[in-house]
Amino acid sequence: MALKIRLTKVGSVHQPLYRVVVAEARSRRDGAAVENIGTYTPKTNGNPINIKLDRVDYWLSKGALPTDTVHAMIKKARRTEAATATPASA
């Protein structure tokens, strides 16, 4: 069972909303997912990415491969988390 971490569209026309899911590689884009691990709302101001990084790490350890787009989103989410966790010194 090959797993992928990828986006699935749940929004409507002109209101894009995506879920970051773990799904079997051969399943349809909007097919059944193993687990929902986050959301991506491109039209929101601020941080449009909301991903559970602990679950991402778990699935990566189990052999799931992220798509290129999701890989970039995970890297961005990790940078954002590191920036908010470490307060800037004055």
C-alpha positions as CSV (number, residue, x, y, z in Angstrom):
1,M,0.0,0.0,0.0
2,A,1.8,3.1,-1.3
3,L,0.7,6.3,0.5
4,K,0.9,9.9,-0.6
5,I,0.4,13.1,1.3
6,R,-1.5,15.3,-1.1
7,L,-4.2,17.9,-1.5
8,T,-7.9,17.2,-2.1
9,K,-10.3,19.9,-3.2
10,V,-13.4,20.5,-1.1
11,G,-14.2,24.1,-1.9
12,S,-16.6,25.4,-4.5
13,V,-16.1,27.5,-7.6
14,H,-14.2,30.8,-6.7
15,Q,-13.9,29.6,-3.1
16,P,-11.0,27.2,-3.1
17,L,-10.4,25.1,0.0
18,Y,-8.1,22.1,0.1
19,R,-7.5,19.4,2.7
20,V,-4.1,18.0,3.2
21,V,-4.7,14.2,3.3
22,V,-2.9,10.9,3.5
23,A,-4.3,8.7,0.8
24,E,-3.4,5.7,-1.3
25,A,-1.4,6.7,-4.3
26,R,-3.7,5.0,-6.8
27,S,-7.0,6.5,-5.4
28,R,-8.8,9.4,-7.0
29,R,-7.9,13.0,-6.1
30,D,-11.1,13.5,-4.1
31,G,-11.4,9.8,-3.2
32,A,-11.3,8.2,0.3
33,A,-8.4,9.4,2.5
34,V,-6.7,7.5,5.2
35,E,-6.4,10.6,7.4
36,N,-7.0,14.4,7.1
37,I,-3.9,16.2,8.5
38,G,-4.6,19.8,7.6
39,T,-6.1,22.5,5.4
40,Y,-5.0,25.0,2.9
41,T,-7.1,28.1,2.2
42,P,-5.3,30.1,-0.5
43,K,-7.6,33.2,-0.4
44,T,-7.2,33.9,3.4
45,N,-5.0,36.7,4.6
46,G,-2.2,35.8,6.9
47,N,-1.3,32.1,7.1
48,P,-3.4,30.0,4.7
49,I,-1.6,26.7,5.7
50,N,-2.8,24.7,8.7
51,I,-1.0,21.4,9.0
52,K,-0.5,19.0,12.0
53,L,3.2,18.6,11.7
54,D,3.3,15.8,14.3
55,R,1.0,13.7,12.1
56,V,3.1,14.6,9.0
57,D,6.2,13.3,10.8
58,Y,4.3,10.1,11.7
59,W,3.2,9.4,8.2
60,L,6.6,10.2,6.7
61,S,8.1,7.7,9.1
62,K,5.7,5.1,7.8
63,G,6.8,5.7,4.2
64,A,4.3,8.2,2.9
65,L,5.6,10.5,0.2
66,P,4.4,14.1,-0.1
67,T,3.7,15.6,-3.5
68,D,5.9,18.5,-4.6
69,T,3.3,21.0,-3.7
70,V,2.6,19.6,-0.3
71,H,6.4,19.2,0.4
72,A,6.8,22.9,-0.2
73,M,3.8,23.6,2.1
74,I,5.3,21.4,4.9
75,K,8.6,23.3,4.6
76,K,6.8,26.6,4.9
77,A,4.8,25.4,7.9
78,R,7.9,24.2,9.6
79,R,9.6,27.7,9.1
80,T,6.5,29.4,10.4
81,E,6.3,27.2,13.5
82,A,10.0,27.8,14.2
83,A,9.6,31.5,13.8
84,T,6.7,31.6,16.2
85,A,8.3,29.2,18.7
86,T,11.5,31.3,19.0
87,P,10.7,34.9,20.1
88,A,13.0,37.5,18.5
89,S,15.6,39.1,20.8
90,A,15.5,42.9,21.0
